[in-house]
Amino acid sequence: VVNMAIFAGQVIVAENGETTLDIERLWSRPGEERDASQVFPNPLRVLTEEVLGIPESEGFEPSNEETFTNFRYTVDEDLLQKLLARSTDGVLTIRDHQEHLKDRIRDSIETDIFFNFSEESMAVAANQYLFPVMLMGDQLDDFSFLSTDTIETFWRQFRFPEGFAPRSVRFGAAFDVTAFNEARQAWQTANIENAEEVFEEAKGEVKEEKDEEESESGTPPSADLA
């Protein structure tokens, strides 16, 4: 249960007991977030005209892993603020994260020409959008919300809240593992269904807009988006 999204070696415990996350381990396989991440930019947004204009003599090459890694592991402040803005009464809910996922998909289709959202990517997103709330929640039998401050600190510092303990440790035998897993599976399934629906709707809307533009300009209609 604890390892729903945290795999061996991804947590660092200092000598003083402080617990933080190794972000490079966390978002490498198999816990990888891809396009439409909660707070990280889509990977190929790094390919701006400014970046592509850097000559190789100054250190940039398209295959330079460090260039992409640094970009990929830097939280996008705009995305984080959009997520935090959904907060009500000091908490963010699973529903808030589901709506954030929908908006991320729509925005990515409309503004990112490299956007890739495969079936595997949908499954990854479906799980990752549950991750902070379900992992760090401190309620015995309500898994649906988490303090907004805790979520913001997590994304800014990759740090568990002070005194953190997973529910199975915090509540012991009173914690219902079966109920937790049933809730997680239901929300994960809903995330996949929502992602598929929004993805198809947004692709259709973009195609209609392109067809209208091409019709007005006298060019043949565009083919279906991949």
Buried (B, 14 or more C-beta within 10 A) or exposed (E): EEEBBBBEEBBEEEEEEEEEBEBEBBBEEEBEBBBBBBBBBBBBBBBEEEEEEEEEEEEEEEEEEEBBBEBBEEBBEEBBEBBBEBBEEEBBBBEBBBBBBBBBBBBBBEEBEEBBBEEEBBBBBBBBBBBBBBBBBBEEEEBBBBBBBBBBBBBEEBBBBEEBEBBBEBBEEEBBEEEBEEBBEEBBEBBBEBBBEBBEBBBEEBBEEBBEEEEEEEEEEBEEBE
